[in-house]
């Protein structure tokens, strides 16, 4: 393969920097925290409360309890992508059982939520939100990727005629309005966050399909495409993540059994676009890099589930309880997503590292790099 193809293949597995020498290069050299650690915690919980209340109001969601642990044979754990490279933490549970339960720590609650809609009796237009915690042990740990994950994992029942781009777009706009307003309000409440060093939060999102983005920058890998776009439009929603684009590669690998990335949507310039899903990304003026806040989408039907699982070579998984529930029409059609909590706090509180807004493990070499750059991670 040539260099461009090599870089595109390497870019499919998701975000990450890959070496600590590179992390040291990209972290800011002139960083000054805007808040003390305690003030940051106060502001963080203000944001948290505002976003949870706002999501409940604009999407008609109820906060519910969410599992940290699921059984392996349930099939409800999130595999994050299609190449099997990110495996969950597993352990036997249940002392005294003849056969202990094979348990997994969740990597996200994506599939559980859809099944939970039935458990909580949600009707069309109603949904749930969760204060989800997860462990992703197979991430490279850098300034905005952690093994400890906190998300607002939400899900909402929809009808068959709502499975379209208009509903997806309207939902994205509502979510962005909640995030934007929370950021603006917390800045007003904490004067130290009001600085001329960084620009205002962008009020509007730019909507673009992954095919259009490829047309704009055909020779660039995905992250570089996003970076170039965000330098022009500092807040974007990219549609259609998972379907192979005209260059033969998906914009990014996306799991085959929750988001619908196969459905045909619009035709532009004679090209058929696919995908009822996407990501909100923003330009982070502190790190001067792309910054993903949320992935979301309209979920698969039983027909699109089978097609996507065949494309991913995962037909055997269709026997699992979660997949059977979809195939047998036992759980409702839905739309949902995961909003990264720490990523959101990091963006609105203008921090350079996730470790300033969350407590988890970091390699010593990364902590040393941060210390040299006046970035003090919580321990």
C-alpha positions as CSV (number, residue, x, y, z in Angstrom):
1,X,0.0,0.0,0.0
2,X,1.1,3.6,-0.6
3,X,1.6,6.0,2.2
4,X,-1.8,7.6,1.9
5,X,-3.6,4.2,2.0
6,X,-1.4,3.1,5.0
7,X,-2.4,6.3,6.9
8,X,-6.1,5.8,6.1
9,X,-6.1,2.2,7.3
10,X,-4.3,3.2,10.6
11,X,-6.9,5.9,11.1
12,X,-9.9,3.6,11.1
13,X,-9.5,2.2,14.6
14,X,-10.6,5.4,16.3
15,X,-8.9,8.4,17.9
16,X,-5.6,8.5,19.7
17,X,-2.1,9.9,19.3
18,X,-0.1,6.7,19.5
19,X,3.3,7.8,21.0
20,X,4.2,9.9,24.1
21,X,6.8,11.8,22.0
22,X,3.9,12.9,19.8
23,X,1.8,13.8,22.9
24,X,4.6,16.0,24.2
25,X,4.7,17.8,20.9
26,X,1.0,18.5,20.7
27,X,0.3,19.6,24.3
28,X,0.3,23.4,24.7
29,X,3.5,25.1,25.8
30,X,1.9,28.2,27.2
31,X,-0.9,26.7,29.3
32,X,-2.3,28.4,32.4
33,X,-5.2,26.8,34.2
34,X,-8.2,29.2,34.5
35,X,-9.3,27.6,37.8
36,X,-8.0,25.9,40.9
37,X,-8.9,22.2,41.2
38,X,-11.6,22.9,43.7
39,X,-13.2,25.7,41.7
40,X,-13.1,23.5,38.7
41,X,-15.0,20.8,40.5
42,X,-17.7,23.3,41.5
43,X,-18.0,24.5,37.9
44,X,-18.0,20.9,36.6
45,X,-21.0,19.9,38.8
46,X,-22.8,23.0,37.7
47,X,-22.4,21.9,34.1
48,X,-23.4,18.4,34.9
49,X,-26.6,19.5,36.5
50,X,-27.5,21.9,33.7
51,X,-26.9,19.3,31.0
52,X,-28.8,16.5,32.7
53,X,-31.8,18.9,33.3
54,X,-31.6,20.2,29.8
55,X,-31.4,16.8,28.1
56,X,-34.4,15.7,30.1
57,X,-36.4,18.7,29.0
58,X,-35.6,18.9,25.3
59,X,-35.6,15.1,24.6
60,X,-38.2,14.0,27.2
61,X,-35.7,11.7,29.0
62,X,-35.7,10.3,32.6
63,X,-32.5,9.6,34.4
64,X,-32.3,5.9,35.3
65,X,-29.9,3.5,36.9
66,X,-27.4,1.9,34.5
67,X,-25.2,-1.3,34.9
68,X,-21.4,-1.2,35.4
69,X,-21.3,-5.0,34.9
70,X,-23.1,-7.2,32.4
71,X,-23.0,-10.9,31.7
72,X,-20.8,-11.9,28.8
73,X,-23.5,-14.1,27.2
74,X,-26.1,-11.3,27.1
75,X,-24.4,-9.7,24.2
76,X,-25.2,-6.2,25.5
77,X,-21.6,-5.0,26.0
78,X,-20.4,-2.4,23.6
79,X,-17.5,-3.7,21.4
80,X,-16.8,-0.1,20.3
81,X,-15.8,-1.0,16.7
82,X,-15.8,-4.0,14.3
83,X,-12.2,-5.2,14.3
84,X,-12.3,-6.8,17.8
85,X,-9.2,-4.9,19.0
86,X,-10.9,-3.4,22.1
87,X,-12.0,-6.1,24.4
88,X,-13.8,-5.6,27.8
89,X,-12.5,-6.4,31.2
90,X,-13.8,-9.9,32.2
91,X,-14.0,-11.8,35.4
92,X,-16.0,-14.6,37.1
93,X,-18.6,-13.4,39.6
94,X,-20.8,-15.1,42.2
95,X,-19.0,-17.0,45.0
96,X,-20.6,-20.4,45.8
97,X,-22.2,-20.9,42.4
98,X,-21.6,-24.2,40.7
99,X,-20.7,-22.2,37.6
100,X,-19.8,-18.6,38.2
101,X,-21.2,-15.9,36.1
102,X,-18.9,-14.7,33.3
103,X,-19.1,-11.0,33.8
104,X,-17.8,-8.0,31.9
105,X,-17.3,-4.4,32.8
106,X,-19.2,-2.3,30.3
107,X,-17.4,-0.3,27.7
108,X,-20.6,1.7,27.1
109,X,-24.3,1.1,27.7
110,X,-25.3,1.5,24.1
111,X,-27.1,-1.9,23.7
112,X,-28.3,-2.1,27.2
113,X,-30.2,1.2,26.8
114,X,-32.3,-0.1,23.9
115,X,-33.4,-3.1,25.9
116,X,-34.0,-0.9,28.9
117,X,-36.5,1.2,27.0
118,X,-38.8,-1.8,27.2
119,X,-38.0,-2.5,30.8
120,X,-39.0,1.1,31.8
121,X,-42.1,1.0,29.6
122,X,-41.1,3.9,27.3
123,X,-43.5,4.9,24.6
124,X,-42.7,6.7,21.3
125,X,-41.3,10.1,22.2
126,X,-40.1,9.0,25.7
127,X,-36.6,7.9,26.6
128,X,-34.0,7.4,29.3
129,X,-30.7,9.0,30.2
130,X,-27.9,7.5,32.3
131,X,-24.9,8.7,34.3
132,X,-22.8,5.9,32.8
133,X,-19.4,4.7,34.0
134,X,-17.2,2.3,32.0
135,X,-13.7,0.9,31.6
136,X,-11.9,0.8,28.2
137,X,-8.6,-0.9,28.8
138,X,-7.4,-0.9,25.2
139,X,-7.1,2.8,24.6
140,X,-3.8,4.6,24.2
141,X,-3.8,7.0,27.2
142,X,-3.2,10.6,26.1
143,X,-4.7,14.1,26.8
144,X,-8.3,13.2,25.8
145,X,-8.5,9.4,26.0
146,X,-8.8,7.5,29.3
147,X,-9.4,4.0,30.5
148,X,-12.1,5.4,32.7
149,X,-15.1,6.7,30.8
150,X,-18.1,8.7,32.0
151,X,-20.9,9.4,29.6
152,X,-24.5,10.6,29.4
153,X,-25.7,7.5,27.6
154,X,-29.3,8.3,26.4
155,X,-31.9,6.4,24.3
156,X,-35.4,7.4,23.1
157,X,-38.2,5.4,21.4
158,X,-39.1,6.5,17.9
159,X,-41.5,5.2,15.3
160,X,-40.7,3.8,11.9
161,X,-41.5,7.0,10.1
162,X,-39.1,8.9,12.3
163,X,-36.1,7.0,11.0
164,X,-34.8,9.8,8.8
165,X,-32.2,12.5,8.6
166,X,-34.7,15.3,9.6
167,X,-35.3,13.6,13.0
168,X,-31.6,13.0,13.5
169,X,-30.7,16.6,12.6
170,X,-33.4,18.0,14.9
171,X,-32.2,15.8,17.8
172,X,-28.6,16.9,17.2
173,X,-29.6,20.6,17.3
174,X,-31.4,20.1,20.5
175,X,-28.4,18.4,22.1
176,X,-26.1,21.1,21.0
177,X,-28.3,23.8,22.3
178,X,-28.2,22.1,25.8
179,X,-24.4,21.8,25.7
180,X,-23.9,25.3,24.4
181,X,-26.2,26.9,27.0
182,X,-24.5,25.0,29.8
183,X,-21.1,26.2,28.7
184,X,-22.3,29.8,28.4
185,X,-24.1,29.8,31.8
186,X,-21.2,28.3,33.7
187,X,-18.8,30.9,32.3
188,X,-21.2,33.6,33.5
189,X,-21.3,32.1,37.0
190,X,-17.5,31.7,37.2
191,X,-15.8,34.9,36.2
192,X,-12.3,33.3,36.0
193,X,-13.5,31.5,32.9
194,X,-14.1,34.7,31.1
195,X,-10.9,35.3,29.2
196,X,-9.8,36.8,25.9
197,X,-7.3,34.1,25.4
198,X,-9.9,31.7,23.9
199,X,-12.8,32.5,21.5
200,X,-16.5,32.2,22.5
201,X,-18.2,28.9,22.2
202,X,-19.6,28.5,18.7
203,X,-23.4,28.8,18.8
204,X,-24.1,27.0,15.5
205,X,-23.2,23.5,14.2
206,X,-22.0,22.9,10.6
207,X,-23.7,19.7,9.3
208,X,-21.8,17.7,6.7
209,X,-21.8,14.2,5.4
210,X,-18.6,12.1,5.6
211,X,-18.7,11.7,1.7
212,X,-18.7,15.5,1.4
213,X,-15.8,15.8,3.8
214,X,-13.8,13.2,1.7
215,X,-14.5,15.2,-1.4
216,X,-13.0,18.3,0.3
217,X,-9.8,16.5,1.4
218,X,-9.5,13.3,-0.6
219,X,-5.9,12.6,0.2
220,X,-6.1,13.2,4.0
221,X,-6.8,10.5,6.6
222,X,-10.0,10.9,8.7
223,X,-8.6,12.8,11.7
224,X,-6.7,15.2,9.4
225,X,-9.9,15.8,7.4
226,X,-11.8,16.6,10.6
227,X,-9.0,18.9,11.8
228,X,-9.0,20.9,8.6
229,X,-12.8,21.2,8.7
230,X,-12.8,22.3,12.3
231,X,-10.4,25.1,11.6
232,X,-13.0,26.6,9.4
233,X,-16.1,25.6,11.3
234,X,-15.3,25.1,15.0
235,X,-18.4,22.9,15.7
236,X,-19.6,20.3,13.3
237,X,-21.8,17.2,13.0
238,X,-20.6,14.6,10.6
239,X,-23.2,12.3,9.2
240,X,-22.6,8.7,7.9
241,X,-19.9,7.1,9.9
242,X,-19.4,3.4,9.3
243,X,-20.4,2.9,5.7
244,X,-17.5,2.5,3.2
245,X,-17.0,5.8,1.4
246,X,-16.1,6.2,-2.3
247,X,-12.4,5.6,-1.5
248,X,-13.3,2.2,-0.1
249,X,-12.8,3.1,3.6
250,X,-15.4,4.1,6.2
251,X,-14.9,7.5,7.8
252,X,-14.3,5.5,11.0
253,X,-15.1,2.0,12.1
254,X,-18.4,1.8,13.9
255,X,-20.0,-1.2,15.6
256,X,-22.4,-3.1,13.4
257,X,-25.2,-3.7,15.9
258,X,-26.4,-0.4,17.2
259,X,-26.1,2.7,14.9
260,X,-27.6,2.3,11.4
261,X,-24.9,3.3,9.0
262,X,-26.1,1.3,6.0
263,X,-29.5,2.9,5.2
264,X,-29.6,5.0,2.1
265,X,-30.4,8.6,2.8
266,X,-30.0,11.5,0.2
267,X,-28.5,11.7,-3.2
268,X,-26.1,14.6,-3.9
269,X,-24.3,15.3,-7.1
270,X,-25.5,11.9,-8.4
271,X,-24.0,10.1,-5.4
272,X,-26.0,7.9,-2.9
273,X,-25.2,8.8,0.7
274,X,-25.7,6.3,3.6
275,X,-26.0,6.5,7.3
276,X,-28.4,7.7,10.0
277,X,-25.7,8.4,12.5
278,X,-22.9,10.8,13.2
279,X,-20.6,12.6,15.6
280,X,-20.4,16.1,17.1
281,X,-16.9,17.5,17.1
282,X,-15.5,20.8,18.1
283,X,-12.2,22.7,17.8
284,X,-10.5,22.8,21.1
285,X,-8.6,26.2,21.3
286,X,-6.6,25.0,24.3
287,X,-5.1,21.9,22.7
288,X,-5.6,23.3,19.2
289,X,-6.9,19.9,18.1
290,X,-10.2,18.1,17.1
291,X,-12.3,17.3,20.1
292,X,-15.1,14.7,19.9
293,X,-18.0,15.3,22.3
294,X,-20.7,12.8,21.3
295,X,-21.5,9.9,18.9
296,X,-25.1,9.1,18.2
297,X,-27.6,7.7,15.7
298,X,-30.8,6.1,14.8
299,X,-30.5,2.5,15.7
300,X,-30.7,-0.6,13.4
301,X,-33.8,-2.3,12.4
302,X,-33.9,-6.1,12.2
303,X,-33.2,-5.8,8.5
304,X,-30.3,-3.4,8.7
305,X,-28.8,-5.3,11.7
306,X,-28.5,-8.5,9.6
307,X,-26.9,-6.6,6.7
308,X,-24.4,-4.8,8.9
309,X,-23.5,-7.9,10.8
310,X,-22.9,-9.7,7.5
311,X,-20.6,-6.8,6.3
312,X,-18.7,-7.0,9.6
313,X,-18.4,-10.8,9.4
314,X,-20.2,-11.2,12.8
315,X,-23.2,-13.3,11.8
316,X,-22.6,-15.7,14.7
317,X,-23.4,-12.9,17.2
318,X,-27.0,-12.7,15.8
319,X,-27.7,-15.7,18.2
320,X,-27.1,-13.5,21.3
321,X,-30.1,-12.3,23.4
322,X,-29.7,-8.6,22.4
323,X,-29.6,-9.4,18.7
324,X,-32.5,-11.8,19.0
325,X,-34.6,-9.2,20.8
326,X,-34.1,-6.9,17.7
327,X,-34.8,-9.7,15.2
328,X,-38.0,-10.8,17.0
329,X,-39.3,-7.2,17.5
330,X,-39.1,-7.5,21.2
331,X,-37.5,-4.1,21.8
332,X,-38.5,-0.7,20.2
333,X,-37.0,1.3,17.4
334,X,-34.9,4.0,18.9
335,X,-32.4,6.8,18.6
336,X,-29.6,7.3,21.1
337,X,-26.1,8.3,21.8
338,X,-23.3,8.8,24.3
339,X,-22.1,12.3,25.3
340,X,-18.6,12.2,26.9
341,X,-18.9,13.9,30.3
342,X,-15.2,14.5,31.0
343,X,-14.7,15.6,27.4
344,X,-17.5,18.1,27.7
345,X,-16.1,19.5,31.0
346,X,-12.7,19.7,29.5
347,X,-14.0,21.7,26.6
348,X,-16.2,24.2,28.5
349,X,-13.7,24.7,31.4
350,X,-10.8,25.2,28.9
351,X,-8.5,22.5,30.3
352,X,-5.7,20.9,28.4
353,X,-6.1,17.4,29.8
354,X,-8.9,15.0,30.8
355,X,-6.9,14.4,34.1
356,X,-7.8,17.9,35.2
357,X,-11.6,17.1,35.3
358,X,-11.5,13.4,36.2
359,X,-9.6,11.0,38.4
360,X,-8.1,7.8,36.8
361,X,-4.8,6.1,36.1
362,X,-2.2,7.7,33.8
363,X,1.3,6.4,32.9
364,X,4.1,8.1,34.7
365,X,5.7,9.4,31.5
366,X,2.5,11.2,30.6
367,X,2.3,12.7,34.1
368,X,5.9,13.9,33.7
369,X,5.1,15.5,30.3
370,X,2.1,17.2,31.8
371,X,4.0,18.5,34.8
372,X,6.6,20.1,32.5
373,X,3.8,21.9,30.7
374,X,2.0,23.2,33.8
375,X,-0.8,20.7,33.5
376,X,-1.6,19.2,36.9
377,X,-3.7,16.0,36.6
378,X,-5.8,14.8,39.6
379,X,-4.7,11.6,41.4
